[in-house]
Amino acid sequence: MMASQLQPEALATEPAKSLSQQQTQFFIPATASLHERRPRTLKHGDSFAVFDHSGDAIAGPGSPEGLYHRDTRHLSHLYLTINGSRPILLSSALRDDNAILTCDLTNPDFAGDDGRVAVEHDLIHLRRTRFLWKSAVHERITVRNFDTEPRTVSVNIAFAADFADLFEIRGMTRLRKGEMKPPVVGDADVLLTYEGRDARRRETHLCFDPQPQRLTDSHAAFEVIVPPGERRTLYMRIACERQELLPTPFSRQFLKALRESMQSLKQARARGATVRSSNALFDEVTRRSVADISMLSTDTEHGPYPYAGIPWFSTVFGRDGIITALETLWMDPEISRGVLGYLAKHQATVFDAAADAEPGKILHEVRHGEMAELGEVPFRHYYGSIDSTPLFVMLAGAYLKRTGDCDFIATLLPHVEAALQWIDEHGDRDGDGFVEYGRLTDQGLQNQGWKDSHDSVFHADGSIARGPIALAEVQAYVYGAWKAAEDIFSALGDSTRSQQFGARADHFRDLFDAAFFDAQLGTYVLALDGEKNPCRVRSSNAGHVLFTGLAFDKRAESIVRTLMAPASFSGWGVRTIASTEARYNPMSYHNGSIWPHDNALIAAGFSRYGYRQEAAKIFEGLFAAATYVDLMRLPELFCGFPRRRAQGPTFYPVACTPQAWSAAAPLSLIQSSLGLGFDVATSEISLQQPALPRFLQELRLYGLRVGDASVDIAFDRMDDKVVVKPLDRTGSARVVTIS
């Protein structure tokens, strides 16, 4: 079917839908606050787990807790008790590298038959040590007796698997489901099985060591006799598929899997440069950032791919993966290579209206659950994002500039050309020179930029804009794609095409400026609607125009001033929508909230145009916010209320954490503050007017690579200036400071 026959523009001009109709937009209901729960998360490959601080997963309406594999919850309930009571939580800690969750617990008062206290509290210590590896949770439970006499401790573990699809947990209702098969209970293992309507069998296999005294399809009970001062150990493995019962002791299996898990994370962290500073809190933030990106990255045949976030987005997202790769490119180019390879492999080649797919288009999202397989949600392989395709070309160009890897880019060239062709043939729906979106069916996403809430694109009076919509930042990405194409074709020896794309990009600046810059607003409008009327709204999108270099130099000061004015800059960061605008709501998802990745791109734009100090202010705001967050981990977003003295930011209830592009934001901000650039041909690392935020007196980068060489660099802030000093180097790397 041809694109013109699908008439996406007509579909995009539908009036606003009712609440029941909006459920088809797959929003996440805020029935429970993830921040209030502050869950403990683990991830490896296509599996992730969400637990409470005690290490349990408590089933109930709105609970996201459990063990998930490929968008299905394989464990919905896990609850440990001792002598019939829930232990008292002492502490709960996730290692800095995210490898191990450790929960320390103790006993409450145990009453005897006469009702009096038979065992006082704090005499029995339990330590739950847990990690996730190869689709299985491995756990060691150590019971230690600090009493002066032997104690018998009854340890009971309740469990259940609902095999719910992730979209059910997010709030969607299913009329028909598959069938739970009879559980199979062995001496020391239980197999729970679900036969989906997609004809796929999904299993949860629980194994215990030693053999429980009692084992049913929902409980494992142990009677543990612990002498004074001694400890006893129990092991449990919860796998998302049936696993062979090996004769090897569980203790050895546990330690072997733990070594493999930790070695894998260590190797991932070792690929990139290392950051150290004079600020211990900032070091914690960067360590967690690197660890979160390592944990969220799944190894594919093409290399590492950072899944978007836990719990709702632990899968491939095109836009999120590309932006995360751009944020970390200076530090670890392998992530960009993995993202490019995967997205090229899964680039659309045919029209598919249900998937919003057109030839050359780059993925928005991949899902593997039963609802996606059955078409109950359109996200099995879904292409409904307007920006992934130009961003893909931008990343290809940025990767080439960072690494000089012409051989790899040559293999990507057919995919780059297909993406560029999509921009011309399908992206620009009405031939006006701008790229617009309009979904191909009423099941697709209504808004297809990164601000994809149903009400995120509107006019000055608050009325919802009707499509097809041309977003300001999407035009910036298109410009960035053409500039990247100029570099790619030049590097591959095609000077004619290189010059053509360079000329297109230069001409596009005039076209964009005339249509999008609003002198009265002092910035670019949010978008053009289907009638080419500007959405005269001050938004963070304008910062992305600076990010790619589309803005004329004469516009930069006005845009920076507007974004840093109190209406936009809250003190924590730049709001998605200024507080002066009609739909401003600091508690909304996209209309007044603060997104770390958004701010990282804005800061990169500031830096590009020489506004290093303003970039440093954004850096300072986000770092200050991180110090108030559990585990020093920046969430997906937080509310846009103004910063107040001695108070932390206001948290958004269902924000994902960790979230890949948020985790990468502090790393991107380092590059923006330092004006860090690379020239592989000359083995040169450049620092354009480097600046450090006020919270950093000293910064050290170790193992910063350019080509086959690497260098360690020290940065010391002296008032408003930064002194740069190379510390050590291998190869012929040069460090150049440009004042």
HELIX and SHEET records of a PDB file:
HELIX    1   1 ALA A    3  LEU A    6  1                                   4    
HELIX    2   2 PRO A    8  ALA A   12  1                                   5    
HELIX    3   3 LEU A   19  GLN A   22  1                                   4    
HELIX    4   4 GLN A   23  GLN A   25  5                                   3    
HELIX    5   5 LEU A   34  ARG A   37  1                                   4    
HELIX    6   6 LEU A  166  ILE A  169  1                                   4    
HELIX    7   7 PHE A  250  ALA A  270  1                                  21    
HELIX    8   8 ALA A  280  LEU A  296  1                                  17    
HELIX    9   9 GLY A  318  THR A  328  1                                  11    
HELIX   10  10 PRO A  333  LYS A  345  1                                  13    
HELIX   11  11 ALA A  353  ALA A  355  5                                   3    
HELIX   12  12 GLU A  370  LEU A  374  1                                   5    
HELIX   13  13 SER A  388  THR A  403  1                                  16    
HELIX   14  14 CYS A  406  TRP A  422  1                                  17    
HELIX   15  15 ILE A  423  GLY A  427  3                                   5    
HELIX   16  16 ALA A  472  ALA A  491  1                                  20    
HELIX   17  17 SER A  495  PHE A  516  1                                  22    
HELIX   18  18 ASN A  541  THR A  548  1                                   8    
HELIX   19  19 ASP A  553  MET A  564  1                                  12    
HELIX   20  20 PRO A  596  ARG A  608  1                                  13    
HELIX   21  21 ARG A  612  ALA A  626  1                                  15    
HELIX   22  22 ASP A  630  MET A  632  5                                   3    
HELIX   23  23 ALA A  660  ALA A  663  1                                   4    
HELIX   24  24 ALA A  665  LEU A  674  1                                  10    
HELIX   25  25 VAL A  680  THR A  682  5                                   3    
SHEET    1   A 4 ARG A  40  HIS A  44  0                                        
SHEET    2   A 4 SER A  47  PHE A  51 -1                                        
SHEET    3   A 4 GLY A  66  HIS A  69 -1                                        
SHEET    4   A 4 THR A  72  LEU A  75 -1                                        
SHEET    1   B 4 HIS A  77  ILE A  82  0                                        
SHEET    2   B 4 ARG A 151  ALA A 160 -1                                        
SHEET    3   B 4 HIS A 219  VAL A 226 -1                                        
SHEET    4   B 4 ARG A 214  LEU A 215 -1                                        
SHEET    1   C 8 ILE A  88  LEU A  94  0                                        
SHEET    2   C 8 LEU A 101  THR A 106 -1                                        
SHEET    3   C 8 ILE A 124  TRP A 133 -1                                        
SHEET    4   C 8 ALA A 136  ASN A 145 -1                                        
SHEET    5   C 8 ARG A 231  ALA A 239 -1                                        
SHEET    6   C 8 ARG A 201  ASP A 209 -1                                        
SHEET    7   C 8 ASP A 189  GLU A 195 -1                                        
SHEET    8   C 8 GLU A 179  VAL A 185 -1                                        
SHEET    1   D 2 PHE A 110  ALA A 111  0                                        
SHEET    2   D 2 VAL A 117  VAL A 119 -1                                        
SHEET    1   E 4 THR A 274  SER A 277  0                                        
SHEET    2   E 4 GLU A 698  VAL A 706 -1                                        
SHEET    3   E 4 ALA A 709  MET A 718 -1                                        
SHEET    4   E 4 LYS A 721  THR A 730 -1                                        
SHEET    1   F 2 SER A 297  THR A 300  0                                        
SHEET    2   F 2 GLY A 303  PRO A 306 -1                                        
SHEET    1   G 2 GLU A 365  VAL A 366  0                                        
SHEET    2   G 2 HIS A 381  TYR A 382 -1                                        
SHEET    1   H 3 ALA A 470  LEU A 471  0                                        
SHEET    2   H 3 ALA A 527  LEU A 528 -1                                        
SHEET    3   H 3 PRO A 534  CYS A 535 -1                                        
SHEET    1   I 2 PHE A 517  ASP A 518  0                                        
SHEET    2   I 2 THR A 523  TYR A 524 -1                                        
SHEET    1   J 3 LEU A 676  ASP A 679  0                                        
SHEET    2   J 3 GLU A 684  GLN A 688 -1                                        
SHEET    3   J 3 ARG A 734  ILE A 738  1                                        
END                                                                             
